Structure formats: structure tokens, C-alpha cells
Amino acid sequence: MKNFVMKDETFICENCGQKVPKLNYSARDHCPYCLYSKHVDINPGDRQNLCQGLLKPISLEKFKDTFKIIYQCEKCHQFHKNIIATDDDMNLIIQLSVKN
């Protein structure tokens, strides 16, 4: 991706309060425990979005040989997508897949 900035950082999830570890193979962009993300980027990793709203996981879509989580921002209502991570709670991923 052209404007991708690699940011693989630990953080505290603002939705569930869990300490989220680094992903260690790509940039961590959502909580593996509750799947929520935060509307912080304009381009991946730039941390320049002023919205700062929570991104609620609302569904899944097939992407190549994996899936993307589809989010809607609870503050500005924009939609956003993130590829699932290997350590995501698969029960929550399955629940999202049933919503499609």
C-alpha cells in the first residue's frame, strides 16, 4: 500500500480495557479480544485522523484467502476495513460472519 506507515504498537483497548500486544508480523490495528478498533488513521499507520472515535465491528467480507472486518465509526459513522489477525477471538469472528 502506497502510504502505509508500519505501526505495530501495544495499546489499551478503549472498548474492553484489555492490554493489546504487538502483532509482530504486521501492524496491529484492532483489539483481538473484542475486535474493536479506533479511527486514528487517514492512511494506514499515519495516526492523523482527528475523529478518534471507536470503530465497532459490524460484519465480515472475504478478502483473498482471509477476511476483513468491516467497521462503522461510532462518532463520525464512516466505514473502515481491517484484515483479521491470527490471534483474533475466532468466536467473535464467527459471530460477525453470521451477521452477513
N, C-alpha and C positions, 0 to 999 in steps of 0.2 A: 504494500500500500504506500502510495507516494508520500503522504505527510505523517506517517506513523512515527511516533516517539515511544521508544521502549520504556515503560514504567511498570516494573514488577515490584510492588511495594507491599509491606504488611499494612493493615489498617483495621480499625474497629468498625464493624458494620453498624450503620446508623439505624437499621431496621431491627436487627435481633441482638445487637450488642456483643456478638462473638468477635474474638480476635482472629482475623483472617491472615493466614500465612502467605508468603510469596508463592507463586505458581511454579517457578523455576524452569519452565520451558517456553513460556510466552508471557505477555503482560497480563497480570491479574486485573480483571475488570468487573468482577461481581463476587458476591459472597457465596461460597459453596454450601453454606448451611441453610440459607433461606432464599438464595438466588437473586436477591435484590442487588441493584447497582446504584450508582449515583451519577447524576447528569453533570459531569465535570469537564467533559471534553467537547471541543468543536471538531478537531481532528484527533484520532486515537492517540492518547498519551500527552496531549498538549496542556491539559488542565486549565483551559482558557474560557470555558463556558461559565457565564455569570449566574446561570439558573440555580445550580447546586441542589435541585430537587431530587427526591428519591425516585428511582426507576423501578416500577413494580412489574414483575414478570407476569405476562398475561397469556402467552401461548408459545408454541414452538413452530419452527419451519425447517424442513430438510435443507441441508447445505452440503453439497459434495458428499463425502462419506460420513458426515456427522450432522449435528443440528445447531441451529441458532435459537437463542431465547429472544423472544420479542417482548419489549418493554414499552410501557407508557409512563411518561413522567407525571408524577402526582402534582407537580407545581405548574408546569407550562403545557402539559398534555401532549408533547411531541412523542413520536415513536422512535425507538432505537433498537439495535440488534447486537447481540454478543454471542460468539461461539461458546458452546458448553465447554466446561473444563473437565478433566479426568477425575477430579475429586469432588465434583458436584453431587449433592444428595440425589441419587437416582430415583428415589420415591417421589421427590418433588418434580423431577423431570417427567416422570410417568404421569403425574397428576396434570402437568401442563399439556402433555400430549393428548390427554383425554378431552381437553377443552376445545381442540381443533375440530 
